[in-house]
């Protein structure tokens, strides 16, 4: 059974501002992540979260392995996302 994906309010606002093509790519990638998170995420040890690469866009996520939920905390362009 795949993991559930939930967006924070901040991530949802940023997602809505993206162009349709990028939104579609993010949805496709999140479906892959929901099926097998360990394969598609990279640990960010400094903040205790994970990153998901989608072209030039990065999603910062937290994963609840017990409840099987991927929480998308924020997203943005790779050049600025790590400055927050």
Phi and psi in degrees as a GROMACS rama.xvg file:
@    title "Ramachandran Plot"
@    xaxis  label "Phi"
@    yaxis  label "Psi"
@TYPE xy
-71.6307  157.752  UNK-2
-68.8371  154.685  UNK-3
-87.558  146.249  UNK-4
-115.972  128.244  UNK-5
-129.265  140.389  UNK-6
-101.414  141.297  UNK-7
-74.7787  167.738  UNK-8
-61.3602  -40.6535  UNK-9
-61.4197  -47.4669  UNK-10
-64.3116  -39.2639  UNK-11
-64.4357  -40.6491  UNK-12
-63.0794  -45.1024  UNK-13
-65.7111  -37.8261  UNK-14
-62.2844  -44.2186  UNK-15
-62.8582  -26.7084  UNK-16
-81.1911  -11.3501  UNK-17
-77.2501  158.926  UNK-18
-72.1632  159.921  UNK-19
-59.2005  -39.2327  UNK-20
-62.6229  -45.6342  UNK-21
-65.5832  -40.1807  UNK-22
-59.0826  -43.9221  UNK-23
-63.061  -40.2485  UNK-24
-65.0602  -38.8353  UNK-25
-65.4484  -43.8034  UNK-26
-61.1888  -44.3367  UNK-27
-60.7296  -44.7419  UNK-28
-66.0577  -40.6546  UNK-29
-65.5142  -30.4506  UNK-30
-64.7143  -40.5191  UNK-31
-65.7725  -42.7556  UNK-32
-62.1032  -41.4427  UNK-33
-61.824  -32.0166  UNK-34
-75.6513  -38.3551  UNK-35
-153.09  81.6319  UNK-36
-58.7947  -38.8481  UNK-37
-60.8516  -27.3819  UNK-38
-79.8677  -27.9301  UNK-39
-112.646  3.30412  UNK-40
-119.357  154.032  UNK-41
-122.517  134.95  UNK-42
-72.9081  136.36  UNK-43
-109.106  88.7025  UNK-44
-61.5165  -31.9176  UNK-45
-64.8785  -28.0703  UNK-46
-119.283  0.870594  UNK-47
67.5159  37.4822  UNK-48
-136.002  -169.429  UNK-49
-129.514  153.09  UNK-50
-113.506  148.646  UNK-51
-126.052  123.03  UNK-52
-89.5899  131.71  UNK-53
-138.118  88.4327  UNK-54
61.8623  -126.946  UNK-55
-86.5482  -1.95195  UNK-56
-94.9441  144.275  UNK-57
-124.394  136.963  UNK-58
-108.998  130.451  UNK-59
-99.8011  125.083  UNK-60
-134.645  158.019  UNK-61
-119.485  144.348  UNK-62
-123.22  127.592  UNK-63
-97.8009  100.519  UNK-64
-69.5292  -27.9672  UNK-65
-76.7177  -49.3142  UNK-66
-82.2353  -8.30868  UNK-67
58.5092  57.4785  UNK-68
-130.127  134.363  UNK-69
-104.838  117.926  UNK-70
-100.217  114.941  UNK-71
-83.2392  113.117  UNK-72
-83.8178  -45.2644  UNK-73
-158.949  169.414  UNK-74
-153.454  160.075  UNK-75
173.475  -178.827  UNK-76
-67.5238  146.007  UNK-77
-60.5211  -25.3994  UNK-78
-77.1966  -17.7626  UNK-79
-123.621  -15.0309  UNK-80
-63.8041  -31.7542  UNK-81
-84.9628  -0.93654  UNK-82
-85.1162  -7.04658  UNK-83
